[in-house]
Amino acid sequence: MPSSKKIIIVSGKRKTATARASIRTGRGRIRINNVPLEIFEPEVARMKISEPLLYVGKELRGQVDINIKVKGGGFMGQAEAARMAVARGLLKWTKNKHLQSALAEYDRTMLAGDPRRKEPKKFGGPGARARKQKSYR
């Protein structure tokens, strides 16, 4: 007999960091790379990840367990990728248009990614724009 457990898998990206979040019914546990959100370091990243959770309210937060796997990038890029995955997952879970407009009004990067990427390096210098210096005297 198939189980009626609801599981939603969503992803979020920021720069080179990629986060995959799986959301299922539970007791409100949130884990990032198997570390509970309450003890996740640094504190700035923890606060960034918990922003969408503040918007949905305590009743929904206590109904779902969120497990996030994050790879690549730095700690802040990972935090913003996880934040995007959580926000998208909660939207998919609730199917609430009012919540979607509230999150988009607060900060659009919770739902839509930032397309900026690193410019590729070109020849003749150490980076994308910098060139080797030359002296005529």
PEKA-V297542 format. One record per backbone hydrogen bond with DSSP energy under -0.5 kcal/mol. NH is the residue of the N-H (numbers start at 0). CO is the residue of the C=O. Records with the same first field share a line. If there is no record, write none. Layout:
# PEKA-V297542
NH=CO + CO
This chain:
# PEKA-V297542
6=4
7=22
9=20
11=18
13=16
16=13
17=70
18=11
19=68
20=9
21=66
22=7
23=64
24=5
25=62
30=65
31=34
32=30 + 67
34=31
36=29
38=35
39=36
45=41
46=42
47=43
48=44
49=45
50=46 + 47
53=49 + 50
54=50
55=51
56=52
60=56
61=57
62=59
63=59
64=23
65=28
66=21
67=30 + 65
68=19
70=17
77=73
78=74
79=75
80=76
81=77
82=78
83=79
84=80
85=81
86=82
87=83
88=84
89=85
90=86
91=87
92=88
93=89
94=90
96=94
99=95
100=96
101=97
102=98
103=99
104=100
105=101
106=102
109=106
110=107
111=107
114=112
121=126
124=121
126=129
131=123
